[in-house]
Amino acid sequence: MSQSKKRHYIIVILIVIGFLALLRWQAVTQNPKLVDGSANEYILPKETHFKNLRQLTFSGENAEAYFSSDNKKLIFQAHDGKGLCDQIYIMDIESGEVELVSTGDGVTTCAYFQYPGNEKIVYASTHHVDKACPSPPDYSLGYVWKLHEGFDIFRANPDGSSLEQLTQEPGYDAEATVAEDGSRIVYTSIVSGDLEVWTMNTDGSDKRMLTNKLGYDGGPFFSHNGKKIVWRAFYPETEKEISDYKGLIAVSMIRPMNLQVRVMNADGTGKVQITHNEAANFAPFFFPSDERIVFCSNKTDPKGRNFDLWAVNVDGSNMEQITHFDGFDGFPMFSPNGKYFVFASNRNQAKPGDTNIFIAEWVD
C-alpha cells in the first residue's frame, strides 16, 4: 500500500473516531445522568412533556419526592413491606444512593429541603410520642386519611442530626414546605380545632393562620417568587357533609373525596378557587413561571381510582392532561432550574401496591 493511501486511511479512521466522540459528547450533554432515558418505554404516546425518563426507585411505596435547591438531590418518604411506616430518605439523583435521615421510629411524612442552601430539612414525625408504627385507619368508615395526633414538624441537618421540634401544640401538625428564599415554612395544623394552613419562621417562631373556613385546608406550597400559596381544600356545605366532616375530625380522620385546588396571597388574602369539579384534586405545585399549576386528580375516573397529572393556568383556564397511565401518577415537582420534573407513579410495578419515583426532562 502506498504512503498516500495509508495517510488516507489514517485520516478516515481519525474522522470516524472524532465523529463517534462527538456523538458520545452529545449523548452525555443531552442525556445527563439525572435523566438517562432508561425508562423511556414507560412514557405513553400522549405524554409529550416527558423526555429521557428515568426510574429512581424500584420497590415499595415511595412518594412526595422534592428537589434540593441545587437540583442534585431528592428528599422523600418511603416504606417497603406490609405493616411498616414511612421514613424520610435523601437520594443523590446521579448516583442513586439513598440515606435514611429520619429517626426510624414512629411514622413520618412530608419532608422538604430548607432553601436556598439546603442547610436544613423539615419533616413531620410521631417518633417523639411513640416509637411504634401507628395502626392504620378504620377503613370500615370508607376511604379515610388518618391525622396522627402525634405529628409535629421537625427541623434537622440534612444527615438527620441536630433535630429540633418546631411545633409543640396538641394534635396534627404536618404537610410543611419551605419558601425558595428560605424565609417561611407553610404547613397544615389543627391547633385551632380545624385543619388550616399556617406559616411560621424556619425556627418555628411567628406562627400565623392563613385560612379560617370550616373544612380541610392542606398540602400548601409557595410560588417560586414567594408571593402566592397553592393548596388543596374541602369545605363541607350540606348538613350531612358538615356532620360527617366534624365526626371524622373528632376521631382524627378526614375523607379526601372532594378536594379543590386554591391559590391565595402569601399573607392569606385574595383566596381563589382554581378547580371546579367533584374529584379529589391534590398535590398542586407551581410551574417555574408561576403562571400555571400542575396537580394530581381523579377527575376522569367515575370510580375515583385512576389519578393523573394535570396542568391549569392560575385563573383556572387552559386545563391540560399531562399523564395518561391507568393507575396512580402524583406528587409532581419541577426542579428549581426548571429543567427536570419528578413524580410518583404505579407504572412498572415490581409488585402490586408499589409506587415509585420517576424523573424526566420537561418539554414545554
C-alpha atoms as a printed R data frame, in Angstrom:
    type eleno elety resid chain resno       x      y      z
1   ATOM     1    CA   MET     A     1   0.000  0.000  0.000
2   ATOM     2    CA   SER     A     2   1.362  3.385 -0.938
3   ATOM     3    CA   GLN     A     3   2.137  6.015  1.685
4   ATOM     4    CA   SER     A     4  -0.623  8.262  0.281
5   ATOM     5    CA   LYS     A     5  -3.227  5.506  0.715
6   ATOM     6    CA   LYS     A     6  -2.023  4.849  4.269
7   ATOM     7    CA   ARG     A     7  -2.371  8.514  5.082
8   ATOM     8    CA   HIS     A     8  -5.844  8.476  3.541
9   ATOM     9    CA   TYR     A     9  -6.945  5.518  5.681
10  ATOM    10    CA   ILE     A    10  -5.480  7.098  8.820
11  ATOM    11    CA   ILE     A    11  -7.335 10.334  8.111
12  ATOM    12    CA   VAL     A    12 -10.600  8.417  7.576
13  ATOM    13    CA   ILE     A    13 -10.107  6.486 10.832
14  ATOM    14    CA   LEU     A    14  -9.394  9.698 12.735
15  ATOM    15    CA   ILE     A    15 -12.511 11.318 11.269
16  ATOM    16    CA   VAL     A    16 -14.630  8.320 12.297
17  ATOM    17    CA   ILE     A    17 -13.129  8.340 15.823
18  ATOM    18    CA   GLY     A    18 -13.750 12.074 16.079
19  ATOM    19    CA   PHE     A    19 -17.343 11.665 14.859
20  ATOM    20    CA   LEU     A    20 -18.016  8.911 17.399
21  ATOM    21    CA   ALA     A    21 -16.518 11.045 20.156
22  ATOM    22    CA   LEU     A    22 -18.785 13.910 19.121
23  ATOM    23    CA   LEU     A    23 -21.821 11.626 19.273
24  ATOM    24    CA   ARG     A    24 -20.738 10.436 22.714
25  ATOM    25    CA   TRP     A    25 -20.261 14.021 23.895
26  ATOM    26    CA   GLN     A    26 -23.705 14.971 22.587
27  ATOM    27    CA   ALA     A    27 -25.264 11.951 24.318
28  ATOM    28    CA   VAL     A    28 -23.683 12.882 27.629
29  ATOM    29    CA   THR     A    29 -24.602 16.549 27.413
30  ATOM    30    CA   GLN     A    30 -28.122 15.952 26.120
31  ATOM    31    CA   ASN     A    31 -28.812 12.986 28.408
32  ATOM    32    CA   PRO     A    32 -27.119 13.716 31.731
33  ATOM    33    CA   LYS     A    33 -27.145 11.015 34.378
34  ATOM    34    CA   LEU     A    34 -30.083 12.689 36.112
35  ATOM    35    CA   VAL     A    35 -32.288 11.646 33.171
36  ATOM    36    CA   ASP     A    36 -30.664  8.844 31.185
37  ATOM    37    CA   GLY     A    37 -33.712  7.721 29.221
38  ATOM    38    CA   SER     A    38 -33.543  4.188 30.642
39  ATOM    39    CA   ALA     A    39 -37.291  4.206 31.373
40  ATOM    40    CA   ASN     A    40 -38.443  5.763 28.103
41  ATOM    41    CA   GLU     A    41 -40.504  2.636 27.345
42  ATOM    42    CA   TYR     A    42 -42.840  3.724 30.150
43  ATOM    43    CA   ILE     A    43 -43.599  7.091 28.550
44  ATOM    44    CA   LEU     A    44 -47.039  6.766 26.981
45  ATOM    45    CA   PRO     A    45 -47.671  8.234 23.495
46  ATOM    46    CA   LYS     A    46 -49.712 11.194 24.770
47  ATOM    47    CA   GLU     A    47 -47.183 12.093 27.489
48  ATOM    48    CA   THR     A    48 -45.386 14.564 25.246
49  ATOM    49    CA   HIS     A    49 -43.979 16.698 28.076
50  ATOM    50    CA   PHE     A    50 -41.592 13.917 29.190
51  ATOM    51    CA   LYS     A    51 -38.150 13.274 27.698
52  ATOM    52    CA   ASN     A    52 -35.424 10.884 28.890
53  ATOM    53    CA   LEU     A    53 -37.476  9.277 31.659
54  ATOM    54    CA   ARG     A    54 -35.568  7.541 34.441
55  ATOM    55    CA   GLN     A    55 -36.943  5.353 37.238
56  ATOM    56    CA   LEU     A    56 -35.269  6.135 40.562
57  ATOM    57    CA   THR     A    57 -36.866  3.587 42.928
58  ATOM    58    CA   PHE     A    58 -37.901  0.022 42.166
59  ATOM    59    CA   SER     A    59 -39.804 -1.399 45.137
60  ATOM    60    CA   GLY     A    60 -42.115 -0.317 47.925
61  ATOM    61    CA   GLU     A    61 -44.230  2.773 48.383
62  ATOM    62    CA   ASN     A    62 -42.194  5.865 47.569
63  ATOM    63    CA   ALA     A    63 -43.820  9.294 47.426
64  ATOM    64    CA   GLU     A    64 -43.546 13.056 47.811
65  ATOM    65    CA   ALA     A    65 -40.080 13.412 46.307
66  ATOM    66    CA   TYR     A    66 -38.897 17.030 46.342
67  ATOM    67    CA   PHE     A    67 -35.733 18.588 44.885
68  ATOM    68    CA   SER     A    68 -32.887 20.253 46.732
69  ATOM    69    CA   SER     A    69 -32.199 23.823 45.634
70  ATOM    70    CA   ASP     A    70 -29.151 22.715 43.594
71  ATOM    71    CA   ASN     A    71 -31.262 20.162 41.658
72  ATOM    72    CA   LYS     A    72 -28.931 17.312 42.710
73  ATOM    73    CA   LYS     A    73 -30.889 15.541 45.455
74  ATOM    74    CA   LEU     A    74 -34.394 14.433 46.357
75  ATOM    75    CA   ILE     A    75 -35.946 14.099 49.794
76  ATOM    76    CA   PHE     A    76 -38.856 11.660 50.004
77  ATOM    77    CA   GLN     A    77 -40.830  9.300 52.211
78  ATOM    78    CA   ALA     A    78 -40.889  5.540 51.719
79  ATOM    79    CA   HIS     A    79 -41.519  2.126 53.191
80  ATOM    80    CA   ASP     A    80 -41.317 -1.358 51.711
81  ATOM    81    CA   GLY     A    81 -43.293 -4.074 53.437
82  ATOM    82    CA   LYS     A    82 -46.695 -4.632 54.980
83  ATOM    83    CA   GLY     A    83 -47.146 -3.073 58.397
84  ATOM    84    CA   LEU     A    84 -44.159 -0.753 58.048
85  ATOM    85    CA   CYS     A    85 -44.342  3.037 58.301
86  ATOM    86    CA   ASP     A    86 -42.891  5.764 56.102
87  ATOM    87    CA   GLN     A    87 -39.487  7.188 56.966
88  ATOM    88    CA   ILE     A    88 -37.615 10.058 55.319
89  ATOM    89    CA   TYR     A    89 -34.747  9.486 52.882
90  ATOM    90    CA   ILE     A    90 -32.439 11.637 50.779
91  ATOM    91    CA   MET     A    91 -31.293 10.396 47.374
92  ATOM    92    CA   ASP     A    92 -28.337 11.601 45.345
93  ATOM    93    CA   ILE     A    93 -30.003 11.632 41.933
94  ATOM    94    CA   GLU     A    94 -26.898 10.999 39.831
95  ATOM    95    CA   SER     A    95 -25.609  8.022 41.812
96  ATOM    96    CA   GLY     A    96 -28.959  6.790 43.123
97  ATOM    97    CA   GLU     A    97 -27.505  6.410 46.624
98  ATOM    98    CA   VAL     A    98 -30.120  6.710 49.388
99  ATOM    99    CA   GLU     A    99 -29.653  7.686 53.046
100 ATOM   100    CA   LEU     A   100 -32.144  7.434 55.918
101 ATOM   101    CA   VAL     A   101 -32.376 10.883 57.555
102 ATOM   102    CA   SER     A   102 -35.336 10.486 59.937
103 ATOM   103    CA   THR     A   103 -35.075  8.644 63.246
104 ATOM   104    CA   GLY     A   104 -36.515  5.336 62.056
105 ATOM   105    CA   ASP     A   105 -39.197  5.463 64.748
106 ATOM   106    CA   GLY     A   106 -42.907  6.261 64.531
107 ATOM   107    CA   VAL     A   107 -44.239  7.466 61.184
108 ATOM   108    CA   THR     A   108 -43.054 10.422 59.134
109 ATOM   109    CA   THR     A   109 -44.459 12.463 56.271
110 ATOM   110    CA   CYS     A   110 -43.993 15.482 54.026
111 ATOM   111    CA   ALA     A   111 -40.255 16.261 54.009
112 ATOM   112    CA   TYR     A   112 -38.683 19.274 52.311
113 ATOM   113    CA   PHE     A   113 -35.294 20.932 51.955
114 ATOM   114    CA   GLN     A   114 -34.832 24.305 53.590
115 ATOM   115    CA   TYR     A   115 -33.912 26.567 50.695
116 ATOM   116    CA   PRO     A   116 -31.837 28.292 49.466
117 ATOM   117    CA   GLY     A   117 -28.759 26.457 50.733
118 ATOM   118    CA   ASN     A   118 -30.189 23.072 51.796
119 ATOM   119    CA   GLU     A   119 -28.576 23.617 55.179
120 ATOM   120    CA   LYS     A   120 -31.610 22.064 56.894
121 ATOM   121    CA   ILE     A   121 -34.508 19.723 56.179
122 ATOM   122    CA   VAL     A   122 -38.028 19.775 57.642
123 ATOM   123    CA   TYR     A   123 -40.477 16.897 58.069
124 ATOM   124    CA   ALA     A   124 -43.323 15.733 60.293
125 ATOM   125    CA   SER     A   125 -42.951 12.790 62.675
126 ATOM   126    CA   THR     A   126 -44.585 10.962 65.585
127 ATOM   127    CA   HIS     A   127 -41.329  9.441 66.928
128 ATOM   128    CA   HIS     A   128 -41.282 11.721 69.993
129 ATOM   129    CA   VAL     A   129 -44.634 10.453 71.287
130 ATOM   130    CA   ASP     A   130 -44.442  6.793 70.255
131 ATOM   131    CA   LYS     A   131 -41.616  4.839 68.640
132 ATOM   132    CA   ALA     A   132 -44.063  2.251 67.333
133 ATOM   133    CA   CYS     A   133 -45.620  2.408 63.882
134 ATOM   134    CA   PRO     A   134 -49.211  3.686 64.334
135 ATOM   135    CA   SER     A   135 -52.111  1.453 63.385
136 ATOM   136    CA   PRO     A   136 -53.848  2.131 60.048
137 ATOM   137    CA   PRO     A   137 -57.179  3.993 59.927
138 ATOM   138    CA   ASP     A   138 -60.530  2.241 60.260
139 ATOM   139    CA   TYR     A   139 -61.490  1.593 56.631
140 ATOM   140    CA   SER     A   140 -64.946  0.419 57.707
141 ATOM   141    CA   LEU     A   141 -65.652  4.152 57.548
142 ATOM   142    CA   GLY     A   142 -64.702  4.142 53.865
143 ATOM   143    CA   TYR     A   143 -61.568  5.649 52.353
144 ATOM   144    CA   VAL     A   144 -60.213  7.957 55.053
145 ATOM   145    CA   TRP     A   145 -56.896  9.576 55.957
146 ATOM   146    CA   LYS     A   146 -55.606  9.258 59.495
147 ATOM   147    CA   LEU     A   147 -54.499 12.530 61.102
148 ATOM   148    CA   HIS     A   148 -51.995 11.119 63.538
149 ATOM   149    CA   GLU     A   149 -52.307 13.264 66.640
150 ATOM   150    CA   GLY     A   150 -48.621 12.878 67.445
151 ATOM   151    CA   PHE     A   151 -47.455 14.576 64.242
152 ATOM   152    CA   ASP     A   152 -45.221 17.573 64.868
153 ATOM   153    CA   ILE     A   153 -42.882 19.367 62.490
154 ATOM   154    CA   PHE     A   154 -39.144 18.962 62.985
155 ATOM   155    CA   ARG     A   155 -36.059 20.573 61.506
156 ATOM   156    CA   ALA     A   156 -32.691 18.810 61.199
157 ATOM   157    CA   ASN     A   157 -29.383 18.836 59.386
158 ATOM   158    CA   PRO     A   158 -29.506 17.024 56.034
159 ATOM   159    CA   ASP     A   159 -27.965 13.941 57.662
160 ATOM   160    CA   GLY     A   160 -30.713 13.889 60.311
161 ATOM   161    CA   SER     A   161 -28.604 15.261 63.154
162 ATOM   162    CA   SER     A   162 -29.370 18.277 65.387
163 ATOM   163    CA   LEU     A   163 -33.094 17.534 65.399
164 ATOM   164    CA   GLU     A   164 -35.290 20.477 66.527
165 ATOM   165    CA   GLN     A   165 -39.039 20.413 67.220
166 ATOM   166    CA   LEU     A   166 -40.790 23.389 65.579
167 ATOM   167    CA   THR     A   167 -44.388 22.711 66.674
168 ATOM   168    CA   GLN     A   168 -45.445 21.587 70.144
169 ATOM   169    CA   GLU     A   169 -49.206 22.015 70.069
170 ATOM   170    CA   PRO     A   170 -51.543 19.035 70.628
171 ATOM   171    CA   GLY     A   171 -52.909 17.365 67.521
172 ATOM   172    CA   TYR     A   172 -51.836 17.278 63.901
173 ATOM   173    CA   ASP     A   173 -49.036 19.497 62.518
174 ATOM   174    CA   ALA     A   174 -47.637 18.342 59.170
175 ATOM   175    CA   GLU     A   175 -47.501 18.933 55.400
176 ATOM   176    CA   ALA     A   176 -44.686 21.502 55.676
177 ATOM   177    CA   THR     A   177 -42.844 23.051 52.727
178 ATOM   178    CA   VAL     A   178 -40.417 25.977 52.558
179 ATOM   179    CA   ALA     A   179 -40.285 29.177 50.503
180 ATOM   180    CA   GLU     A   180 -37.439 29.317 47.971
181 ATOM   181    CA   ASP     A   181 -35.879 32.299 49.722
182 ATOM   182    CA   GLY     A   182 -35.887 30.363 52.999
183 ATOM   183    CA   SER     A   183 -37.996 32.978 54.761
184 ATOM   184    CA   ARG     A   184 -41.074 30.977 55.834
185 ATOM   185    CA   ILE     A   185 -42.463 27.483 56.286
186 ATOM   186    CA   VAL     A   186 -46.054 26.834 55.219
187 ATOM   187    CA   TYR     A   187 -47.872 23.877 56.772
188 ATOM   188    CA   THR     A   188 -51.165 22.375 57.966
189 ATOM   189    CA   SER     A   189 -52.285 22.419 61.606
190 ATOM   190    CA   ILE     A   190 -55.355 21.524 63.634
191 ATOM   191    CA   VAL     A   191 -54.341 23.647 66.623
192 ATOM   192    CA   SER     A   192 -57.346 25.955 66.077
193 ATOM   193    CA   GLY     A   193 -59.741 22.990 66.189
194 ATOM   194    CA   ASP     A   194 -59.967 22.737 62.403
195 ATOM   195    CA   LEU     A   195 -57.434 21.919 59.685
196 ATOM   196    CA   GLU     A   196 -55.991 25.217 58.472
197 ATOM   197    CA   VAL     A   197 -52.971 26.471 56.519
198 ATOM   198    CA   TRP     A   198 -50.375 28.259 58.651
199 ATOM   199    CA   THR     A   199 -46.962 29.829 58.110
200 ATOM   200    CA   MET     A   200 -44.050 30.276 60.516
201 ATOM   201    CA   ASN     A   201 -40.411 31.286 60.508
202 ATOM   202    CA   THR     A   202 -37.957 28.469 59.847
203 ATOM   203    CA   ASP     A   203 -37.090 28.363 63.573
204 ATOM   204    CA   GLY     A   204 -40.761 27.824 64.500
205 ATOM   205    CA   SER     A   205 -41.484 31.384 65.640
206 ATOM   206    CA   ASP     A   206 -44.173 33.821 64.433
207 ATOM   207    CA   LYS     A   207 -46.916 31.306 63.614
208 ATOM   208    CA   ARG     A   208 -49.779 32.777 61.563
209 ATOM   209    CA   MET     A   209 -53.071 31.139 60.491
210 ATOM   210    CA   LEU     A   210 -53.995 31.944 56.871
211 ATOM   211    CA   THR     A   211 -57.309 30.084 56.402
212 ATOM   212    CA   ASN     A   212 -60.366 30.056 58.652
213 ATOM   213    CA   LYS     A   213 -63.238 28.287 56.881
214 ATOM   214    CA   LEU     A   214 -64.722 25.022 58.180
215 ATOM   215    CA   GLY     A   215 -63.102 22.160 56.299
216 ATOM   216    CA   TYR     A   216 -59.757 20.730 55.348
217 ATOM   217    CA   ASP     A   217 -57.053 23.125 54.137
218 ATOM   218    CA   GLY     A   218 -53.742 21.429 53.438
219 ATOM   219    CA   GLY     A   219 -50.851 20.437 51.196
220 ATOM   220    CA   PRO     A   220 -49.594 24.023 50.680
221 ATOM   221    CA   PHE     A   221 -46.673 25.191 48.531
222 ATOM   222    CA   PHE     A   222 -45.241 28.646 47.911
223 ATOM   223    CA   SER     A   223 -44.884 30.019 44.401
224 ATOM   224    CA   HIS     A   224 -41.286 30.400 43.248
225 ATOM   225    CA   ASN     A   225 -41.384 34.160 43.833
226 ATOM   226    CA   GLY     A   226 -42.872 33.623 47.299
227 ATOM   227    CA   LYS     A   227 -45.889 35.840 46.632
228 ATOM   228    CA   LYS     A   228 -48.553 33.101 46.396
229 ATOM   229    CA   ILE     A   229 -49.525 29.843 48.092
230 ATOM   230    CA   VAL     A   230 -51.326 26.986 46.342
231 ATOM   231    CA   TRP     A   231 -53.157 24.396 48.413
232 ATOM   232    CA   ARG     A   232 -55.975 21.828 48.423
233 ATOM   233    CA   ALA     A   233 -59.236 22.320 50.268
234 ATOM   234    CA   PHE     A   234 -62.563 20.689 51.044
235 ATOM   235    CA   TYR     A   235 -65.336 22.782 52.586
236 ATOM   236    CA   PRO     A   236 -68.453 20.828 53.626
237 ATOM   237    CA   GLU     A   237 -71.688 22.593 52.701
238 ATOM   238    CA   THR     A   238 -74.706 20.361 53.348
239 ATOM   239    CA   GLU     A   239 -75.757 19.330 56.851
240 ATOM   240    CA   LYS     A   240 -74.720 15.760 56.081
241 ATOM   241    CA   GLU     A   241 -71.284 16.848 54.827
242 ATOM   242    CA   ILE     A   242 -70.730 19.056 57.854
243 ATOM   243    CA   SER     A   243 -71.831 16.321 60.254
244 ATOM   244    CA   ASP     A   244 -69.634 13.729 58.545
245 ATOM   245    CA   TYR     A   245 -66.623 16.050 58.493
246 ATOM   246    CA   LYS     A   246 -66.937 17.038 62.151
247 ATOM   247    CA   GLY     A   247 -67.472 13.413 63.177
248 ATOM   248    CA   LEU     A   248 -64.284 12.311 61.428
249 ATOM   249    CA   ILE     A   249 -62.256 15.249 62.758
250 ATOM   250    CA   ALA     A   250 -63.343 14.257 66.276
251 ATOM   251    CA   VAL     A   251 -61.571 10.921 65.770
252 ATOM   252    CA   SER     A   252 -58.623 12.458 63.876
253 ATOM   253    CA   MET     A   253 -59.594 11.466 60.339
254 ATOM   254    CA   ILE     A   254 -60.761 13.083 57.106
255 ATOM   255    CA   ARG     A   255 -62.390 11.748 53.962
256 ATOM   256    CA   PRO     A   256 -60.477 13.191 50.955
257 ATOM   257    CA   MET     A   257 -63.166 12.635 48.345
258 ATOM   258    CA   ASN     A   258 -63.644 16.199 47.076
259 ATOM   259    CA   LEU     A   259 -60.581 18.419 47.196
260 ATOM   260    CA   GLN     A   260 -60.238 21.586 45.135
261 ATOM   261    CA   VAL     A   261 -57.057 23.456 44.236
262 ATOM   262    CA   ARG     A   262 -56.959 27.034 45.521
263 ATOM   263    CA   VAL     A   263 -54.491 29.925 45.425
264 ATOM   264    CA   MET     A   264 -54.018 32.826 47.843
265 ATOM   265    CA   ASN     A   265 -51.517 35.559 48.557
266 ATOM   266    CA   ALA     A   266 -48.721 34.618 50.952
267 ATOM   267    CA   ASP     A   267 -50.402 36.654 53.707
268 ATOM   268    CA   GLY     A   268 -53.710 34.773 53.341
269 ATOM   269    CA   THR     A   269 -55.579 37.400 51.325
270 ATOM   270    CA   GLY     A   270 -57.026 37.027 47.828
271 ATOM   271    CA   LYS     A   271 -58.226 33.433 48.024
272 ATOM   272    CA   VAL     A   272 -59.345 31.999 44.661
273 ATOM   273    CA   GLN     A   273 -60.655 28.532 43.745
274 ATOM   274    CA   ILE     A   274 -58.889 27.114 40.668
275 ATOM   275    CA   THR     A   275 -60.548 23.728 40.051
276 ATOM   276    CA   HIS     A   276 -64.316 23.189 39.964
277 ATOM   277    CA   ASN     A   277 -65.288 19.526 39.824
278 ATOM   278    CA   GLU     A   278 -66.394 16.630 42.019
279 ATOM   279    CA   ALA     A   279 -62.965 14.974 42.138
280 ATOM   280    CA   ALA     A   280 -60.051 14.698 44.546
281 ATOM   281    CA   ASN     A   281 -57.555 17.281 43.284
282 ATOM   282    CA   PHE     A   282 -54.368 17.478 45.323
283 ATOM   283    CA   ALA     A   283 -50.558 17.850 45.346
284 ATOM   284    CA   PRO     A   284 -50.543 21.166 43.460
285 ATOM   285    CA   PHE     A   285 -47.239 22.789 42.509
286 ATOM   286    CA   PHE     A   286 -46.446 25.937 40.551
287 ATOM   287    CA   PHE     A   287 -44.763 25.840 37.145
288 ATOM   288    CA   PRO     A   288 -41.413 27.686 37.059
289 ATOM   289    CA   SER     A   289 -43.191 30.734 35.607
290 ATOM   290    CA   ASP     A   290 -45.745 30.738 38.487
291 ATOM   291    CA   GLU     A   291 -48.415 31.200 35.784
292 ATOM   292    CA   ARG     A   292 -49.582 27.571 35.727
293 ATOM   293    CA   ILE     A   293 -50.143 24.824 38.288
294 ATOM   294    CA   VAL     A   294 -49.561 21.085 37.969
295 ATOM   295    CA   PHE     A   295 -51.646 18.834 40.210
296 ATOM   296    CA   CYS     A   296 -52.991 15.310 40.669
297 ATOM   297    CA   SER     A   297 -56.642 14.414 40.064
298 ATOM   298    CA   ASN     A   298 -59.029 11.504 39.505
299 ATOM   299    CA   LYS     A   299 -61.436 13.795 37.618
300 ATOM   300    CA   THR     A   300 -61.816 11.477 34.603
301 ATOM   301    CA   ASP     A   301 -62.427  8.244 36.522
302 ATOM   302    CA   PRO     A   302 -66.004  7.706 37.762
303 ATOM   303    CA   LYS     A   303 -64.677  5.083 40.205
304 ATOM   304    CA   GLY     A   304 -62.074  7.533 41.538
305 ATOM   305    CA   ARG     A   305 -59.165  5.096 41.369
306 ATOM   306    CA   ASN     A   306 -57.177  6.431 38.406
307 ATOM   307    CA   PHE     A   307 -55.133  9.533 39.240
308 ATOM   308    CA   ASP     A   308 -53.332 11.518 36.556
309 ATOM   309    CA   LEU     A   309 -51.331 14.720 36.494
310 ATOM   310    CA   TRP     A   310 -53.000 17.823 35.073
311 ATOM   311    CA   ALA     A   311 -51.944 21.407 34.425
312 ATOM   312    CA   VAL     A   312 -54.028 24.574 34.580
313 ATOM   313    CA   ASN     A   313 -53.481 28.329 34.446
314 ATOM   314    CA   VAL     A   314 -53.692 30.180 37.754
315 ATOM   315    CA   ASP     A   315 -57.014 31.647 36.592
316 ATOM   316    CA   GLY     A   316 -58.467 28.160 36.045
317 ATOM   317    CA   SER     A   317 -58.217 28.218 32.246
318 ATOM   318    CA   ASN     A   318 -56.342 26.005 29.781
319 ATOM   319    CA   MET     A   319 -56.736 22.658 31.561
320 ATOM   320    CA   GLU     A   320 -54.361 20.028 30.155
321 ATOM   321    CA   GLN     A   321 -53.850 16.346 30.964
322 ATOM   322    CA   ILE     A   322 -50.145 15.557 31.478
323 ATOM   323    CA   THR     A   323 -50.078 11.801 32.255
324 ATOM   324    CA   HIS     A   324 -52.251  9.014 30.843
325 ATOM   325    CA   PHE     A   325 -51.228  5.949 32.837
326 ATOM   326    CA   ASP     A   326 -54.067  3.715 34.073
327 ATOM   327    CA   GLY     A   327 -53.190  3.869 37.765
328 ATOM   328    CA   PHE     A   328 -51.646  6.454 40.041
329 ATOM   329    CA   ASP     A   329 -49.493  9.385 38.932
330 ATOM   330    CA   GLY     A   330 -48.999 12.078 41.556
331 ATOM   331    CA   PHE     A   331 -46.829 14.336 43.719
332 ATOM   332    CA   PRO     A   332 -45.319 16.384 40.869
333 ATOM   333    CA   MET     A   333 -42.486 18.909 41.251
334 ATOM   334    CA   PHE     A   334 -40.342 20.934 38.880
335 ATOM   335    CA   SER     A   335 -36.647 21.240 39.677
336 ATOM   336    CA   PRO     A   336 -35.579 24.720 40.788
337 ATOM   337    CA   ASN     A   337 -33.777 25.249 37.469
338 ATOM   338    CA   GLY     A   338 -36.949 24.288 35.591
339 ATOM   339    CA   LYS     A   339 -35.263 21.552 33.517
340 ATOM   340    CA   TYR     A   340 -36.463 18.438 35.316
341 ATOM   341    CA   PHE     A   341 -39.737 17.041 36.544
342 ATOM   342    CA   VAL     A   342 -40.197 14.440 39.267
343 ATOM   343    CA   PHE     A   343 -43.345 12.476 40.121
344 ATOM   344    CA   ALA     A   344 -44.526  9.254 41.757
345 ATOM   345    CA   SER     A   345 -46.241  6.534 39.741
346 ATOM   346    CA   ASN     A   346 -47.592  2.980 39.827
347 ATOM   347    CA   ARG     A   347 -46.127  2.318 36.374
348 ATOM   348    CA   ASN     A   348 -43.618 -0.567 36.114
349 ATOM   349    CA   GLN     A   349 -44.509 -2.061 39.498
350 ATOM   350    CA   ALA     A   350 -42.375 -4.898 40.836
351 ATOM   351    CA   LYS     A   351 -45.391 -5.986 42.896
352 ATOM   352    CA   PRO     A   352 -48.980 -4.781 43.373
353 ATOM   353    CA   GLY     A   353 -49.148 -1.680 45.534
354 ATOM   354    CA   ASP     A   354 -45.709 -0.353 44.611
355 ATOM   355    CA   THR     A   355 -45.355  3.343 43.894
356 ATOM   356    CA   ASN     A   356 -42.022  4.515 42.514
357 ATOM   357    CA   ILE     A   357 -40.297  7.800 41.778
358 ATOM   358    CA   PHE     A   358 -39.558  8.901 38.213
359 ATOM   359    CA   ILE     A   359 -37.621 11.848 36.815
360 ATOM   360    CA   ALA     A   360 -37.672 13.303 33.297
361 ATOM   361    CA   GLU     A   361 -36.632 16.312 31.332
362 ATOM   362    CA   TRP     A   362 -39.640 18.616 30.949
363 ATOM   363    CA   VAL     A   363 -40.631 19.554 27.404
364 ATOM   364    CA   ASP     A   364 -42.813 22.657 27.015
